[in-house]
């Protein structure tokens, strides 16, 4: 038997192994790996208007942008996972429980040490919310001035005018009928006029009680008028002083020693801690604003676009953003450190940014609509 012929099947087998079987196995391995990589876990944290959740459905500025970027990159198999807080979102990336973080995540040097970021897609910064500090209209000032305590005083004074007018007319009508006529209706008109004038100005021109009792009543009533005017003046001064003090706050440097609310674990929290302010950490923006409204804190400091959206959704004549934007930041998508998704994500994000998609998002979420 020819030895060369016996080696031919072996050679053919080796050729098939190298040219067909091994490449096929390699393709299957790569394809399987790509299938596995296509399932992306997206950690989110509700923070209107960037991420909003309703009945398990997520929407918002960042969600819409992520959906468009994922469509551009060809990623169809992904799931959103609500982790609740910014620290939990970062931890989900570092512990590899999530592949991407989508919210209003600020790109900071501290976070960049432990996670990766996409290219920035939104310019942000911190803003300062105070109670008062705006330019309230007269109706608002009147509303703030007439508290229940003030209204009770005014009601008491009105009752006092009626009572004093009756007493004065009763004791003066017989010997001073020129100023206080004997007829009840005419006499009460003059007596009420006198009581009101003395209450507001301390005297009444061309009209004075002549009897001893009437003069005693007049003196006491004048003192009541002085006390009432003083009380109302002090109340109005207090209201205006609160507005003035609030309007003097233009930045975090004006808040040393005063309690300031922000959201726990956020870049705003880190910034304020670095300034050694008296920081009150809250779980949500609703909690922070509630603390401000109850005068438990002097101000709320948080991301500007989020607070502007909050005020648009919760109009208030008492809450105002003051000062200028500070600690300017940029939002980006978070990724695991050295993530293989980063290059493809950035490429898709750049492709989307070259269209008008982001401009449409700005108009949709940050342009006021007419009511």
Residue frames as qw, qx, qy, qz and C-alpha x, y, z in Angstrom:
[[0.000, 0.890, 0.455, 0.000, 0.00, 0.00, 0.00],
 [0.378, 0.537, -0.037, 0.754, 1.22, 3.47, -0.82],
 [0.389, -0.388, -0.521, 0.653, 2.04, 5.32, 2.41],
 [0.001, -0.030, 0.071, 0.997, 1.16, 8.71, 0.89],
 [0.415, -0.342, -0.573, -0.619, -2.37, 7.54, 0.17],
 [0.530, -0.455, -0.684, 0.210, -2.88, 6.50, 3.78],
 [0.284, -0.304, -0.300, 0.859, -2.02, 9.99, 5.00],
 [0.032, -0.303, -0.422, -0.854, -4.49, 11.70, 2.67],
 [0.412, -0.666, -0.568, -0.253, -7.62, 11.37, 4.86],
 [0.537, -0.537, -0.334, 0.559, -5.70, 12.68, 7.85],
 [0.268, -0.059, 0.150, 0.950, -4.55, 15.73, 5.90],
 [0.189, -0.469, -0.529, -0.682, -8.07, 16.38, 4.67],
 [0.509, -0.658, -0.549, 0.083, -9.40, 16.12, 8.20],
 [0.457, -0.410, -0.168, 0.771, -6.84, 18.62, 9.48],
 [0.107, 0.153, 0.335, 0.923, -7.63, 21.01, 6.64],
 [0.340, -0.596, -0.577, -0.443, -11.34, 20.83, 7.39],
 [0.542, -0.588, -0.456, 0.391, -10.62, 21.40, 11.09],
 [0.361, -0.312, -0.018, 0.878, -8.58, 24.53, 10.42],
 [0.006, 0.089, 0.414, 0.906, -10.65, 25.97, 7.59],
 [0.431, -0.410, -0.544, -0.592, -14.21, 25.12, 8.56],
 [0.622, -0.508, -0.590, 0.083, -14.71, 23.74, 12.05],
 [0.465, -0.301, -0.323, 0.767, -12.49, 26.11, 14.05],
 [0.023, -0.128, -0.145, -0.981, -13.77, 29.28, 12.32],
 [0.477, -0.463, -0.561, -0.494, -17.31, 28.05, 12.82],
 [0.604, -0.479, -0.543, 0.335, -16.69, 27.46, 16.52],
 [0.310, -0.125, -0.143, 0.931, -15.10, 30.89, 16.77],
 [0.212, -0.291, -0.340, -0.869, -18.10, 32.52, 15.09],
 [0.578, -0.517, -0.602, -0.190, -20.48, 30.67, 17.40],
 [0.545, -0.368, -0.433, 0.616, -18.48, 31.80, 20.44],
 [0.126, -0.007, 0.026, 0.992, -18.39, 35.41, 19.30],
 [0.351, -0.380, -0.493, -0.700, -22.07, 35.35, 18.37],
 [0.597, -0.518, -0.606, 0.083, -23.00, 33.86, 21.74],
 [0.423, -0.279, -0.301, 0.808, -20.90, 36.48, 23.48],
 [0.056, -0.147, -0.207, -0.966, -22.60, 39.22, 21.51],
 [0.482, -0.492, -0.600, -0.408, -26.01, 37.84, 22.37],
 [0.578, -0.492, -0.516, 0.397, -25.05, 37.84, 26.02],
 [0.310, -0.161, -0.100, 0.932, -23.62, 41.38, 25.80],
 [0.111, -0.400, -0.454, -0.788, -26.75, 42.69, 24.13],
 [0.489, -0.690, -0.528, -0.081, -28.78, 42.35, 27.35],
 [0.262, 0.352, -0.282, 0.853, -28.08, 45.63, 29.14],
 [0.385, -0.662, -0.595, 0.244, -29.21, 46.47, 32.65],
 [0.148, 0.552, 0.042, 0.820, -29.91, 50.21, 32.94],
 [0.340, -0.455, -0.604, 0.559, -29.95, 51.62, 36.49],
 [0.013, -0.610, -0.271, -0.745, -32.26, 54.62, 36.84],
 [0.206, -0.355, -0.589, 0.696, -33.25, 57.03, 39.59],
 [0.070, 0.794, 0.552, 0.245, -36.51, 58.99, 39.27],
 [0.277, -0.488, -0.109, 0.820, -35.70, 62.70, 39.11],
 [0.384, 0.781, 0.483, 0.098, -38.18, 64.75, 37.05],
 [0.770, 0.449, 0.046, -0.451, -37.95, 65.76, 34.28],
 [0.175, 0.577, -0.769, -0.214, -34.96, 63.54, 33.46],
 [0.269, -0.042, -0.960, -0.059, -36.41, 60.28, 34.73],
 [0.541, -0.104, 0.250, -0.796, -40.10, 59.83, 35.59],
 [0.095, -0.021, -0.994, -0.041, -41.93, 56.64, 36.47],
 [0.586, 0.031, 0.185, -0.789, -45.62, 55.87, 36.20],
 [0.915, 0.068, 0.213, -0.335, -47.08, 52.38, 36.59],
 [0.812, -0.172, 0.480, 0.286, -43.73, 50.80, 35.86],
 [0.621, 0.631, 0.257, 0.387, -43.20, 52.83, 32.68],
 [0.458, -0.534, 0.031, 0.710, -40.20, 55.18, 32.56],
 [0.415, 0.780, 0.285, 0.372, -40.08, 58.43, 30.63],
 [0.336, -0.868, 0.020, 0.365, -38.27, 61.75, 30.74],
 [0.266, 0.886, -0.336, -0.180, -35.43, 63.65, 29.13],
 [0.178, -0.560, 0.805, 0.080, -32.67, 61.12, 29.91],
 [0.643, 0.133, 0.746, -0.111, -34.90, 58.11, 29.19],
 [0.640, 0.724, 0.173, -0.189, -35.92, 59.46, 25.78],
 [0.197, 0.820, -0.519, -0.137, -32.28, 60.22, 24.96],
 [0.399, -0.346, 0.849, -0.001, -31.15, 56.76, 26.07],
 [0.720, 0.365, 0.569, -0.157, -33.84, 55.08, 23.97],
 [0.548, 0.819, -0.082, -0.149, -32.70, 57.02, 20.91],
 [0.019, -0.721, 0.691, 0.052, -29.01, 56.27, 21.58],
 [0.570, -0.125, 0.808, -0.082, -29.77, 52.58, 22.13],
 [0.732, 0.567, 0.339, -0.165, -31.76, 52.47, 18.88],
 [0.375, 0.853, -0.344, -0.114, -28.85, 54.10, 17.04],
 [0.161, -0.573, 0.803, -0.033, -26.36, 51.64, 18.56],
 [0.639, 0.096, -0.681, -0.344, -28.61, 48.70, 17.72],
 [0.043, 0.054, -0.869, 0.489, -29.23, 47.73, 21.34],
 [0.539, -0.291, -0.411, -0.676, -32.69, 46.29, 21.66],
 [0.747, -0.358, -0.559, 0.033, -32.41, 44.02, 24.69],
 [0.210, 0.250, -0.489, 0.809, -32.20, 46.21, 27.78],
 [0.450, -0.651, -0.609, -0.061, -34.16, 46.64, 30.99],
 [0.068, -0.669, 0.213, -0.709, -34.58, 49.56, 33.38],
 [0.638, -0.330, -0.628, 0.301, -33.88, 48.96, 37.06],
 [0.223, -0.839, -0.008, -0.497, -35.03, 51.60, 39.58],
 [0.651, -0.010, -0.551, 0.522, -32.36, 51.81, 42.29],
 [0.380, -0.796, -0.461, 0.098, -33.81, 54.84, 44.11],
 [0.299, -0.901, 0.078, 0.304, -30.78, 57.03, 44.83],
 [0.435, 0.820, -0.371, 0.007, -27.66, 58.40, 43.15],
 [0.249, -0.584, 0.765, -0.107, -25.26, 56.48, 45.46],
 [0.758, 0.071, 0.629, -0.157, -27.20, 53.27, 44.74],
 [0.718, 0.687, 0.022, -0.110, -26.91, 53.97, 41.01],
 [0.198, 0.777, -0.594, 0.063, -23.13, 54.38, 41.27],
 [0.488, -0.358, 0.772, -0.195, -22.89, 51.25, 43.47],
 [0.853, 0.324, 0.355, -0.204, -24.86, 49.27, 40.89],
 [0.610, 0.740, -0.283, 0.008, -22.15, 50.09, 38.34],
 [0.019, -0.683, 0.702, -0.202, -19.18, 49.40, 40.62],
 [0.577, -0.174, 0.757, -0.255, -20.67, 46.07, 41.75],
 [0.115, 0.161, -0.810, -0.552, -21.48, 45.18, 38.11],
 [0.281, 0.410, 0.814, -0.301, -25.18, 44.81, 38.87],
 [0.434, 0.821, 0.274, -0.249, -25.91, 47.34, 36.13],
 [0.688, 0.221, 0.326, 0.609, -24.23, 48.19, 32.84],
 [0.161, 0.440, 0.179, 0.865, -25.39, 51.78, 32.40],
 [0.132, -0.540, -0.571, 0.604, -26.76, 54.49, 34.71],
 [0.073, 0.464, 0.453, 0.758, -29.34, 56.86, 33.28],
 [0.246, -0.780, -0.504, 0.278, -30.67, 59.87, 35.22],
 [0.132, 0.955, -0.083, 0.254, -29.35, 63.36, 35.93],
 [0.867, -0.334, -0.004, 0.369, -25.90, 62.05, 36.82],
 [0.050, 0.970, -0.228, -0.070, -23.27, 64.78, 37.22],
 [0.840, 0.322, -0.232, 0.371, -19.81, 64.07, 35.85],
 [0.371, -0.891, 0.237, -0.115, -17.45, 64.67, 38.77],
 [0.318, 0.624, -0.695, 0.159, -13.77, 63.92, 39.39],
 [0.433, -0.317, 0.735, -0.414, -14.64, 61.84, 42.44],
 [0.848, 0.218, 0.357, -0.325, -17.05, 59.59, 40.54],
 [0.651, 0.659, -0.350, -0.137, -14.70, 59.37, 37.56],
 [0.082, -0.566, 0.805, -0.158, -12.29, 57.40, 39.78],
 [0.431, -0.044, 0.864, -0.256, -14.70, 54.50, 40.18],
 [0.609, 0.519, 0.595, -0.077, -16.98, 54.60, 37.10],
 [0.302, 0.045, 0.485, 0.819, -16.80, 55.71, 33.48],
 [0.302, 0.636, 0.330, -0.629, -18.95, 58.36, 31.83],
 [0.553, 0.566, 0.498, 0.355, -20.25, 58.93, 28.36],
 [0.220, 0.275, 0.125, 0.927, -19.78, 62.24, 26.59],
 [0.099, 0.360, 0.511, -0.774, -21.83, 64.93, 28.41],
 [0.080, 0.465, 0.730, 0.495, -25.29, 65.60, 27.04],
 [0.214, -0.858, -0.383, -0.269, -26.61, 68.39, 29.31],
 [0.298, 0.342, -0.350, 0.819, -25.06, 71.47, 30.97],
 [0.528, -0.703, -0.464, -0.111, -26.23, 71.97, 34.54],
 [0.231, 0.374, -0.433, 0.787, -25.19, 73.58, 37.82],
 [0.279, -0.435, -0.747, 0.419, -26.45, 74.26, 41.32],
 [0.138, -0.560, -0.214, -0.788, -29.13, 76.80, 42.16],
 [0.128, -0.072, -0.672, 0.726, -30.49, 78.22, 45.39],
 [0.333, -0.555, -0.597, -0.474, -34.14, 78.15, 46.43],
 [0.097, -0.022, -0.555, 0.826, -35.39, 80.40, 49.24],
 [0.083, -0.698, -0.709, 0.047, -38.67, 81.28, 50.84],
 [0.027, -0.932, -0.098, 0.348, -39.33, 84.90, 49.90],
 [0.480, -0.403, 0.442, 0.642, -36.57, 86.77, 48.14],
 [0.356, 0.434, 0.618, 0.550, -38.54, 87.45, 44.99],
 [0.086, -0.018, -0.008, -0.996, -40.65, 90.48, 44.13],
 [0.065, 0.446, 0.883, -0.132, -44.07, 89.55, 45.49],
 [0.069, -0.494, -0.405, -0.767, -47.06, 91.46, 44.20],
 [0.266, -0.328, 0.311, -0.851, -49.23, 93.56, 46.53],
 [0.825, -0.220, -0.225, -0.470, -51.83, 90.79, 46.78],
 [0.796, 0.030, -0.543, 0.266, -49.15, 88.40, 48.06],
 [0.199, 0.265, -0.479, 0.813, -47.93, 90.92, 50.63],
 [0.540, -0.312, 0.079, -0.777, -51.49, 91.47, 51.87],
 [0.891, -0.126, -0.388, -0.201, -51.99, 87.73, 52.13],
 [0.663, 0.087, -0.551, 0.500, -48.82, 87.34, 54.18],
 [0.022, -0.332, 0.339, -0.880, -49.64, 90.35, 56.36],
 [0.646, -0.264, 0.083, -0.711, -53.15, 89.31, 57.34],
 [0.292, 0.109, -0.937, 0.159, -52.37, 86.22, 59.37],
 [0.491, -0.533, -0.672, -0.150, -55.05, 84.64, 61.61],
 [0.440, -0.435, -0.432, 0.656, -53.62, 86.54, 64.60],
 [0.063, -0.077, 0.113, 0.989, -53.82, 89.86, 62.77],
 [0.337, -0.349, -0.600, -0.636, -57.36, 89.13, 61.58],
 [0.490, -0.534, -0.661, 0.193, -58.38, 88.36, 65.17],
 [0.283, -0.337, -0.226, 0.869, -56.99, 91.71, 66.33],
 [0.107, -0.074, -0.346, -0.929, -58.83, 93.55, 63.56],
 [0.425, -0.461, -0.704, -0.332, -62.09, 91.77, 64.40],
 [0.449, -0.510, -0.543, 0.494, -61.66, 92.71, 68.06],
 [0.155, -0.199, -0.003, 0.968, -60.99, 96.33, 67.11],
 [0.238, -0.270, -0.545, -0.757, -64.10, 96.44, 64.90],
 [0.487, -0.561, -0.669, -0.019, -66.22, 95.13, 67.75],
 [0.408, -0.395, -0.340, 0.750, -64.52, 97.67, 70.03],
 [0.011, 0.080, 0.241, 0.967, -65.46, 100.53, 67.66],
 [0.406, -0.455, -0.601, -0.517, -69.12, 99.52, 67.79],
 [0.558, -0.535, -0.574, 0.269, -69.15, 99.09, 71.60],
 [0.347, -0.282, -0.175, 0.877, -67.26, 102.33, 72.33],
 [0.080, -0.225, -0.372, -0.897, -69.43, 104.26, 69.87],
 [0.472, -0.561, -0.612, -0.296, -72.59, 103.11, 71.66],
 [0.538, -0.516, -0.443, 0.499, -71.24, 103.92, 75.12],
 [0.263, -0.127, 0.017, 0.956, -69.97, 107.32, 74.05],
 [0.210, -0.368, -0.465, -0.778, -73.23, 108.25, 72.33],
 [0.522, -0.581, -0.622, -0.049, -75.21, 107.10, 75.37],
 [0.500, -0.536, -0.329, 0.595, -73.23, 109.27, 77.85],
 [0.240, -0.180, 0.148, 0.942, -72.81, 112.31, 75.57],
 [0.044, 0.475, 0.686, 0.550, -76.20, 112.62, 73.82],
 [0.238, -0.810, -0.525, 0.108, -77.89, 114.66, 76.58],
 [0.257, -0.862, -0.015, 0.436, -75.30, 117.42, 77.19],
 [0.180, -0.494, 0.545, 0.653, -73.42, 117.31, 73.85],
 [0.649, 0.467, 0.591, -0.108, -76.17, 116.75, 71.30],
 [0.354, 0.837, -0.216, -0.357, -74.43, 119.02, 68.78],
 [0.095, 0.556, -0.807, -0.177, -71.57, 116.53, 68.34],
 [0.036, -0.042, -0.998, 0.008, -73.59, 113.42, 69.28],
 [0.469, -0.181, -0.231, -0.833, -77.27, 113.91, 68.24],
 [0.538, -0.112, 0.637, -0.541, -80.03, 112.37, 70.40],
 [0.858, 0.318, -0.080, -0.395, -81.48, 110.55, 67.38],
 [0.829, -0.290, 0.464, 0.119, -79.96, 107.03, 67.37],
 [0.801, 0.428, 0.271, 0.320, -79.06, 106.75, 63.70],
 [0.275, 0.889, -0.110, 0.350, -77.61, 110.27, 63.44],
 [0.474, -0.791, 0.363, -0.135, -75.89, 109.94, 66.80],
 [0.885, -0.173, 0.392, 0.183, -74.29, 106.59, 65.93],
 [0.686, 0.634, 0.085, 0.346, -72.98, 107.91, 62.63],
 [0.039, 0.894, -0.267, 0.357, -71.19, 110.72, 64.43],
 [0.678, -0.605, 0.401, -0.113, -70.05, 108.48, 67.27],
 [0.924, 0.101, 0.280, 0.241, -68.59, 105.84, 64.93],
 [0.493, 0.777, -0.063, 0.387, -66.85, 108.59, 62.98],
 [0.263, -0.849, 0.362, -0.281, -65.31, 109.88, 66.23],
 [0.847, -0.360, 0.390, 0.001, -64.26, 106.37, 67.41],
 [0.863, 0.360, 0.179, 0.305, -62.62, 105.55, 64.06],
 [0.295, 0.861, -0.155, 0.385, -60.79, 108.88, 63.87],
 [0.450, -0.761, 0.412, -0.219, -59.41, 108.57, 67.40],
 [0.932, -0.128, 0.327, 0.091, -58.38, 104.94, 66.78],
 [0.785, 0.439, 0.157, 0.408, -56.42, 105.81, 63.65],
 [0.361, 0.664, -0.068, 0.651, -55.18, 109.33, 64.36],
 [0.410, -0.152, -0.558, 0.705, -55.48, 109.90, 68.11],
 [0.114, 0.399, 0.337, -0.845, -58.08, 112.69, 67.80],
 [0.271, 0.591, 0.705, 0.285, -61.17, 113.83, 65.89],
 [0.145, 0.103, 0.077, 0.981, -61.32, 117.38, 64.50],
 [0.342, -0.205, -0.067, -0.915, -64.15, 119.57, 65.87],
 [0.796, -0.307, -0.337, -0.397, -65.70, 116.75, 67.84],
 [0.265, 0.273, -0.774, 0.507, -64.82, 115.93, 71.46],
 [0.516, -0.544, -0.661, -0.004, -66.66, 114.43, 74.42],
 [0.083, -0.670, 0.160, -0.720, -67.49, 117.03, 77.10],
 [0.776, -0.555, 0.012, -0.299, -68.50, 114.89, 80.04],
 [0.320, -0.655, 0.678, -0.097, -65.99, 113.31, 82.43],
 [0.799, 0.018, 0.598, -0.057, -67.05, 109.77, 81.47],
 [0.725, 0.680, 0.111, 0.006, -66.82, 110.57, 77.77],
 [0.179, 0.865, -0.463, 0.077, -63.33, 112.03, 78.16],
 [0.544, -0.445, 0.706, -0.084, -62.18, 109.01, 80.15],
 [0.835, 0.303, 0.459, -0.015, -63.50, 106.71, 77.42],
 [0.531, 0.841, -0.104, 0.022, -61.83, 108.88, 74.79],
 [0.133, -0.781, 0.609, -0.043, -58.45, 108.66, 76.55],
 [0.680, -0.182, 0.710, -0.034, -58.61, 104.87, 76.88],
 [0.777, 0.534, 0.332, -0.026, -59.72, 104.51, 73.27],
 [0.314, 0.893, -0.323, -0.015, -56.83, 106.67, 72.06],
 [0.351, -0.576, 0.738, -0.022, -54.40, 104.36, 73.91],
 [0.781, 0.177, 0.598, -0.041, -56.03, 101.34, 72.26],
 [0.619, 0.783, 0.035, -0.046, -55.52, 103.05, 68.90],
 [0.024, 0.825, -0.564, -0.015, -51.81, 103.65, 69.62],
 [0.558, -0.298, 0.774, -0.036, -51.33, 99.98, 70.60],
 [0.780, 0.433, 0.445, -0.082, -53.19, 98.75, 67.51],
 [0.471, 0.861, -0.189, -0.039, -51.19, 100.92, 65.12],
 [0.189, -0.705, 0.684, -0.013, -47.94, 99.81, 66.80],
 [0.704, -0.055, 0.706, -0.056, -48.89, 96.14, 66.48],
 [0.740, 0.616, 0.266, -0.039, -49.82, 96.44, 62.81],
 [0.249, 0.892, -0.377, -0.025, -46.63, 98.39, 62.07],
 [0.390, -0.534, 0.750, -0.017, -44.49, 95.78, 63.81],
 [0.779, 0.196, 0.594, -0.051, -46.21, 92.95, 61.90],
 [0.626, 0.779, 0.044, -0.018, -45.72, 94.67, 58.53],
 [0.008, 0.843, -0.538, -0.003, -42.08, 95.41, 59.41],
 [0.615, -0.297, 0.730, -0.018, -41.47, 91.76, 60.27],
 [0.789, 0.457, 0.411, -0.011, -42.93, 90.58, 56.95],
 [0.453, 0.877, -0.154, 0.040, -40.82, 93.06, 54.97],
 [0.262, -0.741, 0.618, -0.017, -37.70, 92.21, 57.00],
 [0.771, -0.043, 0.635, 0.028, -38.06, 88.50, 56.20],
 [0.709, 0.669, 0.212, 0.073, -38.32, 89.32, 52.50],
 [0.152, 0.927, -0.340, 0.051, -35.29, 91.60, 52.71],
 [0.500, -0.543, 0.674, 0.012, -33.16, 89.03, 54.51],
 [0.811, 0.212, 0.542, 0.064, -34.11, 86.36, 51.98],
 [0.579, 0.809, 0.064, 0.080, -33.31, 88.63, 49.06],
 [0.119, -0.864, 0.489, 0.019, -29.82, 89.19, 50.51],
 [0.720, -0.209, 0.652, 0.117, -29.04, 85.50, 49.88],
 [0.552, 0.696, -0.272, -0.370, -27.31, 85.17, 46.54],
 [0.645, 0.412, -0.643, 0.034, -25.12, 82.13, 47.01],
 [0.833, -0.298, -0.451, 0.119, -23.96, 79.46, 49.45],
 [0.449, 0.167, -0.387, 0.788, -21.42, 81.85, 51.01],
 [0.292, -0.410, 0.070, -0.861, -24.38, 83.85, 52.42],
 [0.812, -0.326, -0.293, -0.384, -25.62, 80.78, 54.31],
 [0.453, 0.241, -0.723, 0.462, -22.81, 80.03, 56.76],
 [0.098, -0.050, 0.679, -0.726, -24.31, 78.96, 60.08],
 [0.643, 0.143, 0.126, -0.741, -27.79, 78.50, 58.62],
 [0.606, 0.043, 0.794, -0.016, -29.31, 75.06, 57.89],
 [0.398, 0.473, -0.442, -0.650, -29.36, 74.25, 54.16],
 [0.807, 0.105, 0.540, -0.214, -31.26, 71.32, 52.62],
 [0.387, 0.506, -0.623, -0.454, -30.14, 69.17, 49.70],
 [0.952, 0.032, -0.134, -0.273, -30.49, 65.56, 48.55],
 [0.663, -0.550, 0.506, 0.047, -28.35, 62.96, 50.27],
 [0.742, -0.082, 0.579, 0.327, -25.43, 61.51, 48.32],
 [0.559, 0.775, 0.255, 0.149, -25.70, 63.91, 45.37],
 [0.581, 0.304, -0.029, 0.755, -22.98, 66.11, 43.91],
 [0.181, -0.762, -0.050, -0.620, -24.75, 69.06, 45.56],
 [0.794, -0.603, -0.064, -0.030, -24.41, 67.31, 48.94],
 [0.828, -0.041, -0.010, 0.560, -20.70, 66.74, 48.32],
 [0.302, 0.576, 0.045, 0.758, -20.20, 70.38, 47.28],
 [0.399, -0.775, -0.040, -0.488, -21.97, 71.78, 50.36],
 [0.873, -0.449, -0.062, 0.182, -20.12, 69.43, 52.71],
 [0.701, 0.200, -0.008, 0.685, -16.90, 70.74, 51.20],
 [0.035, 0.649, 0.010, 0.760, -17.97, 74.28, 52.08],
 [0.277, -0.109, -0.741, 0.602, -18.59, 73.16, 55.68],
 [0.399, -0.289, -0.102, -0.864, -22.17, 74.36, 55.67],
 [0.410, -0.013, 0.740, -0.532, -24.86, 73.12, 58.04],
 [0.384, 0.103, -0.697, -0.597, -26.29, 70.58, 55.59],
 [0.638, 0.059, 0.570, -0.514, -29.66, 68.91, 56.15],
 [0.066, 0.176, -0.875, -0.446, -29.74, 65.79, 53.94],
 [0.671, 0.214, 0.305, -0.641, -33.15, 64.85, 52.52],
 [0.572, 0.077, 0.803, 0.152, -34.30, 61.78, 50.63],
 [0.377, 0.584, 0.607, 0.386, -36.31, 63.68, 47.98],
 [0.139, 0.255, 0.103, 0.951, -36.73, 67.19, 46.66],
 [0.453, -0.623, -0.442, -0.460, -40.27, 67.20, 48.06],
 [0.694, -0.529, -0.368, 0.320, -38.83, 66.64, 51.54],
 [0.470, -0.055, -0.053, 0.879, -36.28, 69.44, 51.08],
 [0.095, -0.425, -0.278, -0.856, -38.90, 71.94, 49.89],
 [0.583, -0.633, -0.471, -0.195, -41.24, 70.95, 52.75],
 [0.636, -0.386, -0.290, 0.601, -38.44, 71.70, 55.23],
 [0.232, 0.131, 0.103, 0.958, -38.00, 75.12, 53.61],
 [0.313, -0.535, -0.423, -0.661, -41.71, 75.90, 53.72],
 [0.678, -0.626, -0.386, 0.003, -41.81, 74.98, 57.42],
 [0.026, -0.906, 0.294, -0.303, -38.77, 77.23, 58.09],
 [0.899, -0.382, 0.159, 0.142, -36.66, 74.27, 59.22],
 [0.677, -0.025, 0.274, 0.683, -33.97, 75.30, 56.73],
 [0.005, -0.686, 0.018, 0.727, -32.95, 78.64, 55.25],
 [0.449, 0.581, -0.400, -0.549, -32.57, 77.43, 51.66],
 [0.901, 0.108, 0.420, 0.029, -32.53, 74.43, 49.34],
 [0.106, 0.704, -0.560, -0.424, -29.52, 73.92, 47.07],
 [0.736, 0.119, 0.664, 0.060, -29.79, 71.41, 44.24],
 [0.388, 0.089, 0.622, 0.674, -29.45, 70.99, 40.47],
 [0.169, 0.311, -0.005, -0.935, -30.88, 74.03, 38.68],
 [0.384, -0.004, -0.620, -0.684, -32.90, 72.34, 35.88],
 [0.347, -0.307, -0.884, 0.065, -34.54, 69.96, 38.35],
 [0.087, -0.452, -0.527, 0.714, -35.58, 72.78, 40.68],
 [0.225, 0.216, -0.235, -0.921, -36.83, 74.92, 37.78],
 [0.408, -0.149, -0.785, -0.441, -38.98, 72.02, 36.62],
 [0.268, -0.371, -0.803, 0.383, -40.22, 71.47, 40.19],
 [0.055, 0.389, 0.268, -0.880, -41.32, 75.12, 40.51],
 [0.324, 0.091, -0.500, -0.798, -43.04, 74.92, 37.12],
 [0.460, -0.239, -0.830, -0.207, -44.98, 71.88, 38.33],
 [0.426, -0.600, -0.598, 0.319, -45.61, 73.31, 41.83],
 [0.148, 0.644, 0.072, 0.747, -46.18, 77.09, 41.41],
 [0.508, -0.608, -0.457, 0.405, -45.64, 79.11, 44.59],
 [0.083, 0.920, 0.055, 0.380, -45.68, 82.81, 45.38],
 [0.568, -0.797, 0.206, -0.008, -43.35, 82.22, 48.34],
 [0.803, -0.236, 0.401, 0.373, -40.56, 80.12, 46.78],
 [0.426, 0.889, -0.129, -0.106, -37.99, 81.75, 44.51],
 [0.855, 0.080, 0.050, 0.510, -34.68, 80.89, 42.89],
 [0.093, -0.986, 0.083, 0.110, -32.11, 83.57, 43.72],
 [0.424, -0.640, 0.523, 0.371, -28.54, 84.42, 42.80],
 [0.508, 0.606, -0.494, -0.361, -26.61, 82.91, 39.93],
 [0.983, 0.075, -0.165, -0.037, -25.79, 79.38, 38.80],
 [0.152, -0.763, 0.619, -0.107, -22.72, 78.01, 40.62],
 [0.489, -0.274, 0.828, 0.026, -20.63, 74.81, 40.67],
 [0.668, 0.451, -0.227, -0.546, -21.46, 74.26, 37.02],
 [0.540, -0.174, 0.823, 0.014, -21.67, 70.60, 36.02],
 [0.485, 0.279, -0.573, -0.598, -22.45, 68.35, 33.08],
 [0.815, -0.037, 0.452, -0.360, -24.73, 65.32, 32.96],
 [0.360, 0.424, -0.766, -0.324, -23.68, 62.09, 31.30],
 [0.931, -0.118, -0.234, -0.256, -24.54, 58.40, 31.22],
 [0.402, -0.634, 0.648, -0.132, -22.65, 56.35, 33.79],
 [0.864, 0.261, -0.412, -0.126, -20.92, 53.09, 32.87],
 [0.896, -0.391, 0.063, 0.200, -18.84, 50.43, 34.56],
 [0.209, -0.800, 0.454, 0.332, -15.15, 51.25, 34.77],
 [0.094, -0.373, 0.806, 0.450, -13.43, 50.27, 31.49],
 [0.667, 0.366, 0.534, -0.370, -16.80, 49.37, 30.04],
 [0.375, 0.035, 0.738, 0.559, -16.80, 47.79, 26.58],
 [0.223, 0.746, 0.624, 0.067, -19.99, 49.70, 25.86],
 [0.181, -0.733, -0.083, 0.650, -18.39, 53.12, 26.20],
 [0.174, -0.256, 0.527, 0.792, -16.99, 53.56, 22.69],
 [0.019, 0.382, 0.806, 0.452, -20.17, 52.39, 20.97],
 [0.133, -0.769, -0.564, 0.269, -22.33, 54.46, 23.34],
 [0.175, -0.636, 0.072, 0.748, -20.32, 57.62, 22.70],
 [0.131, -0.024, 0.673, 0.728, -20.41, 57.03, 18.95],
 [0.050, -0.581, -0.777, -0.236, -24.20, 56.67, 19.04],
 [0.195, -0.773, -0.375, 0.474, -24.55, 59.71, 21.31],
 [0.169, -0.428, 0.305, 0.833, -22.49, 61.84, 18.93],
 [0.059, 0.237, 0.777, 0.580, -24.62, 60.64, 16.02],
 [0.126, -0.726, -0.675, 0.034, -27.81, 61.62, 17.86],
 [0.240, -0.702, -0.155, 0.652, -26.36, 65.00, 18.90],
 [0.179, -0.160, 0.489, 0.839, -25.72, 65.85, 15.25],
 [0.086, -0.530, -0.717, -0.444, -29.47, 65.76, 14.64],
 [0.226, -0.459, 0.065, -0.857, -32.11, 68.01, 16.20],
 [0.637, -0.366, -0.676, -0.054, -33.20, 65.30, 18.68],
 [0.436, -0.282, -0.506, 0.689, -31.66, 66.97, 21.75],
 [0.087, -0.074, -0.040, -0.993, -33.12, 70.34, 20.73],
 [0.548, -0.336, -0.525, -0.558, -36.53, 68.68, 20.59],
 [0.602, -0.356, -0.648, 0.303, -35.97, 67.26, 24.07],
 [0.219, -0.098, -0.285, 0.928, -35.11, 70.74, 25.39],
 [0.325, -0.176, -0.236, -0.899, -38.33, 72.14, 23.93],
 [0.622, -0.321, -0.657, -0.281, -40.41, 69.23, 25.20],
 [0.652, -0.422, -0.550, 0.307, -39.21, 69.31, 28.81],
 [0.413, -0.372, -0.240, 0.796, -37.95, 72.83, 29.47],
 [0.032, -0.210, -0.288, -0.934, -40.10, 75.16, 27.36],
 [0.264, 0.258, 0.612, -0.699, -43.10, 76.49, 29.32],
 [0.002, 0.375, 0.795, 0.477, -46.45, 75.64, 27.76],
 [0.273, -0.204, 0.036, -0.939, -49.36, 78.05, 27.83],
 [0.138, 0.220, 0.883, -0.391, -52.12, 77.06, 30.19]]
